[in-house]
Amino acid sequence: MEIGKKLPEYRLFIHPKDVKELRSDIWNDDPVSAKLTIDGKKFEVDLAYRGSHIRDFPKKSFTVSFYKPPMYRNAKVFHLNAEFKDPSLIRNKLSFDFFHDIGCLAPQARFIFLKLNGKNEGVYLELESVDDHFLTNRKLPLGPIFYAVDGDANFSLMSDLDKEVKKSLSVGYEQKSGVIEDEFHLQKMIMQINTIPREDFEKEIVQYMNVDKYLRWLAGVVLTQNFDGFVHNYALYQNRETGQYEIIPWDYDATWGRDVNGEEMRSDYLRMEGFNTLTARILDCQTYRRQYKKLLEEILHNQFTLAYLQPKIESMYRFIRPYLLMDPYKRESIDFFDQEPEYIYRFIEARAAYITSKLNLLD
């Protein structure tokens, strides 16, 4: 981030009756109309609360959909995340930048300052939506995108929620883009993951999954220690040219040593092998297990180091700290915020040491 650069200011106006409607039922996904001003340019947008448990927090998160003009920064939709439980506010962005740096698809994120009906609402993280525009902006072939919306997105024939056989192999997913037939291919992929014979798995799984990208994603989940990341907090994109799926991280605030409630999480809490059916089957193949080990060694040497990450973290802190003093939800906890860089640095060192000590298990 450039030193001296100002945080973009977004000014949102919602009619009082629509504010009342929003607040009357925080679980209602129906949007209300709003006006948004960015850099002097005015937009008419649809606005809705976003998230699951985060809707209960005092500082709300939003989904913004543009309709007049219909696009902003080559996007139709973006999300404004309050990052309410993350005392640092940077974990999501730090994670997505890290995933990008290790060769994974990941949403772009930037900090903004939000004013709502003239009052300071505080520092938010603007998150790129994973949709057709996400693909177009990266010059990728359009293809189906599925969001993993609950614990049944575990690549298994069995439900992770009730431990019964799934009624449908697409349960746990919400289709974001594509056509109806794409759901059948998703179901076929999950069936193949579970039924390809062990001796054939290494050569046949590449018909369905980009294994290199999956292993990079796996390394990212493991190193940032997103405990929910294996059965939730991701999207699947199928490249129509190759037929292979790639996996995209989502909602990574519960990382870098803290859980979903912002509480401390031990640096050895998540094992190096992770979990879910697909991960287990891929790591059962010696070739892929060795590839994963080599990848972890490279990332531990290059990107998952204090020398690499500390300047990025310090830059984010310097950038947003002055604005937190104007954030009505965060300014009283500024001392807690100031302690977080050192906390994250300790986590990086401890997590790197833990993973390094376990690498021999992949031999």
PAPANU-353815 format. One record per residue (C-alpha): residue in one letter; x, y, z. Coordinates in steps of 0.25 Angstrom, whole numbers, padded with zeros to 4 digits, always signed. Layout:
BEGIN
AXYZ;...
***
This chain:
BEGIN
M+0000+0000+0000;E+0005+0014-0003;I+0009+0022+0008;G+0001+0035+0009;K-0010+0029+0001;K-0024+0031+0007;L-0035+0021+0010;P-0046+0022+0000;E-0059+0028+0006;Y-0072+0021+0002;R-0084+0030+0005;L-0097+0021+0006;F-0111+0027+0008;I-0123+0018+0011;H-0137+0024+0013;P-0141+0023+0027;K-0153+0014+0024;D-0143+0004+0017;V-0134+0005+0029;K-0145+0001+0038;E-0149-0010+0028;L-0134-0015+0029;R-0134-0015+0044;S-0147-0022+0045;D-0142-0035+0041;I-0127-0037+0039;W-0129-0051+0033;N-0137-0045+0022;D-0128-0046+0009;D-0138-0037+0001;P-0130-0024-0003;V-0134-0010-0001;S-0131+0002-0010;A-0120+0011-0007;K-0111+0022-0012;L-0096+0021-0012;T-0085+0031-0015;I-0071+0028-0018;D-0061+0038-0022;G-0072+0048-0025;K-0079+0038-0034;K-0093+0034-0031;F-0099+0020-0032;E-0113+0014-0029;V-0111+0000-0023;D-0118-0011-0016;L-0113-0013-0002;A-0115-0026+0007;Y-0109-0031+0020;R-0099-0042+0017;G-0093-0054+0025;S-0099-0064+0035;H-0095-0062+0050;I-0089-0049+0047;R-0103-0042+0044;D-0104-0042+0060;F-0093-0033+0061;P-0095-0018+0064;K-0086-0014+0052;K-0093-0021+0040;S-0087-0026+0027;F-0094-0023+0014;T-0095-0028-0001;V-0096-0017-0011;S-0102-0019-0025;F-0101-0008-0035;Y-0112-0005-0045;K-0110+0010-0049;P-0099+0010-0054;P-0099-0005-0055;M-0084-0007-0052;Y-0073-0002-0043;R-0059-0006-0045;N-0063-0017-0054;A-0072-0023-0044;K-0087-0024-0043;V-0087-0028-0028;F-0077-0026-0017;H-0077-0029-0002;L-0074-0019+0010;N-0069-0028+0022;A-0069-0021+0036;E-0058-0031+0041;F-0065-0029+0054;K-0059-0041+0062;D-0045-0039+0056;P-0037-0030+0065;S-0027-0027+0054;L-0037-0025+0043;I-0027-0030+0033;R-0028-0045+0034;N-0037-0047+0022;K-0029-0038+0013;L-0015-0043+0018;S-0021-0057+0015;F-0026-0054+0001;D-0013-0047-0003;F-0005-0059+0002;F-0013-0069-0006;H-0011-0060-0018;D+0004-0060-0015;I+0005-0075-0015;G-0002-0077-0028;C-0017-0079-0024;L-0029-0072-0029;A-0034-0062-0019;P-0043-0050-0018;Q-0037-0036-0018;A-0039-0028-0005;R-0037-0014-0001;F-0040-0005+0011;I-0051+0006+0010;F-0057+0016+0020;L-0072+0015+0021;K-0082+0026+0024;L-0096+0023+0026;N-0107+0034+0025;G-0096+0044+0028;K-0091+0036+0041;N-0078+0029+0042;E-0080+0014+0040;G-0065+0011+0040;V-0054+0003+0033;Y-0059-0008+0024;L-0053-0018+0015;E-0058-0018+0001;L-0058-0032-0005;E-0059-0036-0019;S-0071-0045-0022;V-0067-0059-0028;D-0076-0059-0040;D-0075-0058-0055;H-0068-0044-0054;F-0058-0050-0045;L-0054-0059-0057;T-0055-0049-0068;N-0046-0040-0060;R-0035-0051-0060;K-0038-0054-0074;L-0042-0068-0070;P-0052-0077-0078;L-0066-0075-0072;G-0071-0087-0065;P-0080-0091-0053;I-0077-0086-0039;F-0082-0093-0027;Y-0082-0087-0013;A-0079-0097-0001;V-0090-0092+0008;D-0089-0102+0019;G-0082-0114+0025;D-0088-0123+0015;A-0078-0118+0004;N-0068-0128+0009;F-0066-0136-0004;S-0072-0148+0003;L-0085-0157+0000;M-0088-0155+0015;S-0093-0143+0021;D-0084-0136+0031;L-0096-0130+0038;D-0105-0142+0042;K-0095-0153+0038;E-0105-0160+0029;V-0104-0163+0014;K-0106-0150+0006;K-0120-0149-0001;S-0113-0141-0012;L-0098-0140-0016;S-0099-0125-0018;V-0105-0123-0004;G-0096-0113+0003;Y-0094-0104-0010;E-0101-0092-0016;Q-0099-0090-0031;K-0095-0076-0034;S-0093-0077-0049;G-0094-0087-0060;V-0106-0095-0065;I-0114-0106-0059;E-0106-0117-0065;D-0094-0113-0058;E-0100-0118-0045;F-0100-0132-0050;H-0085-0131-0054;L-0082-0126-0039;Q-0090-0138-0034;K-0082-0147-0044;M-0069-0141-0039;I-0072-0144-0024;M-0077-0158-0027;Q-0063-0161-0035;I-0055-0155-0023;N-0062-0166-0014;T-0062-0178-0024;I-0050-0177-0033;P-0041-0190-0028;R-0029-0186-0020;E-0019-0191-0031;D-0026-0182-0042;F-0028-0170-0034;E-0015-0163-0037;K-0017-0163-0052;E-0032-0161-0052;I-0035-0150-0042;V-0028-0140-0052;Q-0040-0142-0061;Y-0048-0134-0050;M-0039-0126-0041;N-0027-0117-0044;V-0018-0124-0034;D-0007-0114-0034;K-0016-0103-0031;Y-0023-0112-0020;L-0010-0114-0013;R-0007-0099-0013;W-0020-0097-0007;L-0018-0108+0003;A-0005-0102+0007;G-0011-0088+0009;V-0023-0093+0017;V-0013-0101+0026;L-0003-0090+0028;T-0013-0079+0031;Q-0020-0089+0040;N-0034-0087+0035;F-0041-0099+0042;D-0054-0097+0035;G-0048-0097+0021;F-0049-0111+0017;V-0064-0113+0017;H-0068-0098+0016;N-0062-0085+0013;Y-0059-0088-0002;A-0064-0087-0016;L-0062-0097-0027;Y-0060-0092-0041;Q-0060-0102-0053;N-0051-0097-0065;R-0059-0101-0077;E-0047-0103-0086;T-0040-0113-0077;G-0052-0118-0070;Q-0045-0117-0057;Y-0049-0111-0044;E-0041-0101-0036;I-0044-0097-0022;I-0045-0082-0017;P-0044-0078-0002;W-0055-0069+0004;D-0057-0063+0018;Y-0043-0064+0024;D-0045-0055+0036;A-0043-0067+0046;T-0028-0069+0042;W-0014-0065+0047;G-0016-0070+0061;R-0031-0067+0064;D-0044-0074+0063;V-0057-0069+0057;N-0060-0062+0071;G-0047-0055+0071;E-0041-0064+0082;E-0027-0070+0082;M-0025-0083+0074;R-0013-0091+0077;S-0003-0091+0066;D-0003-0106+0065;Y-0018-0107+0065;L-0020-0111+0051;R-0012-0123+0046;M-0003-0122+0033;E-0012-0132+0026;G-0025-0124+0028;F-0037-0132+0026;N-0049-0135+0016;T-0050-0147+0007;L-0043-0141-0005;T-0031-0137+0003;A-0030-0150+0009;R-0030-0157-0005;I-0021-0148-0011;L-0010-0149+0000;D-0012-0164-0001;C-0005-0164-0014;Q+0010-0163-0012;T+0013-0154-0024;Y+0003-0144-0019;R+0008-0145-0005;R+0022-0142-0009;Q+0017-0131-0018;Y+0010-0125-0005;K+0022-0126+0003;K+0031-0119-0007;L+0021-0108-0008;L+0020-0106+0007;E+0035-0106+0007;E+0036-0095-0003;I+0025-0086+0003;L+0031-0088+0017;H+0044-0083+0011;N+0038-0072+0002;Q+0024-0066+0006;F+0021-0071+0020;T+0032-0064+0027;L+0033-0052+0035;A+0043-0045+0025;Y+0032-0047+0014;L+0019-0044+0023;Q+0023-0034+0033;P+0025-0022+0023;K+0011-0025+0018;I+0005-0026+0031;E+0011-0013+0036;S+0007-0006+0023;M-0008-0010+0026;Y-0007-0006+0040;R-0001+0008+0037;F-0012+0010+0026;I-0024+0007+0034;R-0020+0011+0048;P-0024+0026+0047;Y-0038+0022+0042;L-0040+0013+0053;L-0040+0025+0062;M-0053+0029+0055;D-0059+0016+0055;P-0070+0016+0065;Y-0069+0001+0067;K-0054-0001+0068;R-0048+0012+0074;E-0050+0008+0088;S-0042-0005+0086;I-0030+0002+0078;D-0020-0003+0089;F-0025-0017+0085;F-0023-0014+0071;D-0009-0009+0073;Q-0005-0022+0080;E-0009-0031+0068;P+0003-0029+0059;E+0012-0036+0070;Y+0001-0046+0072;I+0001-0050+0057;Y+0016-0050+0056;R+0017-0060+0068;F+0007-0069+0061;I+0014-0069+0048;E+0027-0073+0055;A+0020-0084+0063;R+0012-0089+0052;A+0024-0090+0042;A+0032-0097+0053;Y+0020-0107+0055;I+0018-0110+0040;T+0033-0112+0038;S+0034-0122+0049;K+0023-0130+0043;L+0028-0130+0028;N+0034-0144+0030;L+0020-0150+0031;L+0018-0147+0016;D+0030-0156+0012;
***
